[in-house]
Amino acid sequence: MWKIACFGLLSIVILPLVVWGQGWNVELVGSINHWDLAMSVAVQGIYAYIAAGATGLRIVNIADQPAPYETGYLDTPNSTGSIKVSGDYAYLTMYGGGLGELCIVNITNPANPFETGHYYTPGLAEEVEISGNYAYVADYYSGLRILNIENPYSPYEAGYYDTPGISHNISVVGIYAYVADEDHFEILDCSEALFVYNLRQNSANSFSLRPYYPNPFNNTTAIPFTLDKALPVKITVYNNLGQEVEIVFKGTLPAGNHQQWWNAGGFSSGVYTVTLESPQKIQSQKVILIK
């Protein structure tokens, strides 16, 4: 509380001493302060996962909050900026050497995290958001990049949008991405990148194969398709000689959007044809296997 002391015509205002680091209605419980630069944090269970700048990923046990301690770490080749945690994996953005990067880290054992995969982006990879099997990266000058992370050992780009501004942050709800783009704000429909039909424009009223992804591919590719009604269907793969090499699926499915996966681990590189066949209709598309 401040006070006023009067000495004749002179008044002196006595103010309370303010100590930086203290607060009002908030109390410091525990801390660690020996890293390079703590840029971002994600909490899951009893662990805090910290993107600590040039010192990479640091994992802190917070079960005893007054006495947190580092339980594991991963030194990264570039400086980390943002982090999200989902299930058994941490997703870190990094920048170095003129490229951004999304690094995927297995955190099943917090004492011994290890990198499983990574993907280089053309921008600075400033922020990441995880939704389902996709990572959305706010890539600074290079807008929004959408990465398929279903296989954490082999992420790949499923789509992108070069925004007019500088993408700093992102939020994702359903098929829409909301981008904070410096002096712009964008709402982006990501349904094509996610291979999900936008129901406002695409009802399940046709028998069709959608583009495979990835294509070209290494070992595994998705085969998305739509049925206009319940049908018995068969998905067959043929080599460039027209010889049947594998039946991916055979059975009856309801109307709507569907997806099957072809694991071509036992096949050689080349061009293959995949057919979707029903008693009345047949469609086919080519796919390229590269090893």
N, C-alpha and C positions, 0 to 999 in steps of 0.2 A: 504494500500500500504506500502511495506517495505521501510526503509530508511537506509542509511549508514552515520554514523557520524565519522569523522576523528580527532584524537587527536595525532598529531605527527605521530609516527609509529604505534599507536594503532587505530584500526578500530572497531567500535561497530555497529552491525547490529540490528536495531530496527524493530521488527516484529509487525504486527497488533494483537490486543487482539482478541482471538477467544472465543466466548461464546457458550458452548454446548447447544443444544436445538434450535438453530437458523439454518437457511438453506439458500440455494441459489435458487432463482426462485420458492421457495415454502414458503407459509406463514401459520402459525398456526391460525386457525379460532376459534376453540372451543375445549374443552376437559373436561373430567371427570376422576378423578384419585384416587378414594377412594375404589377400590375393591381389592380383594386378588391377582388375577393374570389374566389379560385379555389375553386369549389364542387364540381366534378366533372370527371373527365377520362376520355377514351376514346382508345385508341391503335390506329392502323391503318397498317401499313407504316412509313414513316419520319416520320410525323406524329403529334403529340399534339393532340387537340381538347379545349379547355378551356372549360367553362361558367364564365365569370368574373364572375358577379354582374351589377352594373350596367354593366360594360364588355362585356357580350355574349359573343360567341364569339371565341376567340383560337386561332389555328392555329400550332403551333410545329414547326419542322423539328428532328428529334432524330437525324438521321443521324450527326452528330458529337456524341455525348452530352456530352463536357466543354464544348461550346460551342453549346448550343441557341439558336435565334433565332426570333423571330416572323416568319412568312412571309405571314400573311394574317389578316384579322379581319372580323367583321360586327357593327356596332353594332346592338343590339336595342332596341325601344321599352320593354321591361320587363326586370326583373332575371332572369337565367338561374339555374337551380338544378341541373338534372341533364342529362346528355348521353349518348347512345348513337350509335354509328356503324355503318352497314351499307351496304356497297357505295359508291355515289356520293352518299350522303346522310347528314347528321347530323340527329339528332332531339333538340331541346332543349325542356325544360320551362321555362315562364316564369310569373310572377305579377305582376299589376298591375291596378289599376282594379276590384278586387273579383272578378276572374275569373282562372282558370288558363288556360294556353295551351300547346299543342304546336306548335312551330315546326319546319318541315322546311326544311333548307338544302342546296342543291346544293354539293358540295365537289369536283366533278370537277377544278376548277382551285383548288388550295389557296390560291393567292395572291389569288383573287377569288371568295370564296363568296357566294352570293346565296340569298335566301329564295324557295322555290317555292310553299309553301302553309302554312296554319296552321289550327288548330281550337281554339276556346275551350271550356274545360271549366267546370263550375259550381263546382269547388273550387279548391285551390291548386296543382294539378299538381306534386306534390312529386318524383315519380320516374317514369321511363319504362323500359320493357323492350320490345325488338323481337323478334318471332318471325314469320318469313315475311312476309306482307303485312299484318301487324297490329302496332299499337303499343298496349301496355298501360300505362295511366297510373294510378299510385297518386295519387288526387285528394283526399287529406287527408279533410275532412269528407264528401266526396261519393263515397267508396269507390273502386271500380274502374271505369274507363272503357276500353272497347275501341274502337279506331279503325282503320278500313280505310285503309291507306296505299298501296294498289296504284297509285293515281294520285297522285303526290306533289304535284300541283298542286291536288287537290281531295279531301283526306281527309274522311271522314265517320264518324259514330259507328255501330258495328255492334252494340253491346250495352253494358250496364252492370250493376253490382250495388252497391246502397247498403249498405255494410258497417255493422255496429253500432258500430265503433270509429272510429279515425282512421287512415287508410291511409297508411303511410309508405314501404313498400317492397314489391317484388313480384318473383317469379320465375316463369317460364313453362316448362313441359315438356309438349309435345304439346298436348292440348286442355285441360289443367289450369293454372290460375293459383293460386299460393300467395302469400297476402297477409299481410304483417306489419301488423296493424291495432291498434297500441298495446297494449291489454290483451286483444286477441283474436288468433287465428290462423285463417284460413279457407282451405279448399281449394275452388276454384270450378271447376265444369265449364262450359267456355266453348264447347261444341260448337255450340250454337244460334247464338251470335254469329258463329262461324266458318263457319257453314253446312256443318258436317261432321257426319255421323251418328255418334252415340255407339253403337258396335257392341254394347254390352251391351244396348241397348234397341231399336235400329233395325237390323234386318238388311235386306238388299236383297231384299225379298220382295214388293214392290208396284210397280205402275206409277203414278207420281205426279209432279206438279209440286210443287216446294217454293216458299215465298214468294220473290218476286223481291227483289233488293236492289241499290241503294236503290230505294224505291218510296214516294213520288214520286221521280223522278230527273231529271237534266239531262244529256242526250246519251247516256250509257251506263248500262245496267243488266245485272245478271247473271241468268241463267235457270237455276237448279239443278233437277235432276230425277233420278228413280230409275227404272231398268228392272228388272223381275223376271227377265228373260231376254234373250238376244241378240235384237234386233229391228231391222227397218228403221223409222226414225222420221223425222218431219218437224216442224219447229218453224216456225210461221207467225204473222205479225202482221197483224191486221185493224184498220181504223179504226172509228170509232163508227157508220159507215154499213154495217158488215159487209163492206167491200171489202178484199180482200187487198192489203197494201202492201209486204210483204217476206217472203221465205223466209229465215229465219236459219240453218237447218241442214237438210240432207237426206242421209241415209245410214244405214248399219247400225252399231249400237253394241253392245258386250257388256253383260251384266247388271252392275248396280252403280250407283254414284252418278256423275252427270255434270254438266257445266255449260257453257253457251254464253253468249256476250255479244251483246246487241243494241245497236249503235251507231245512235242515232236522230238524229244530227247534222243530217240532211237533212229531218227531219220537223218539223211545227209542234206547238205545245203541244196537249194533249188527252188523252182516255182511249182507250187501245188494248187490244185483247184478244190475248193470246198463247196459241196452242194447241199442245199436244204430241199428235201423232197417230201411231198405229201401225195396221197392218191390222185389229186387233181392238178397239182402245181409243182414246179421245180424251179429253183433259182441257184445260181452259182457265182462265185467270186474267186479271184486268184489271190494267193498269199505267198510271200517270199520268206523262206527260211534261210537265215545266214548264221553260220557257225565259225 
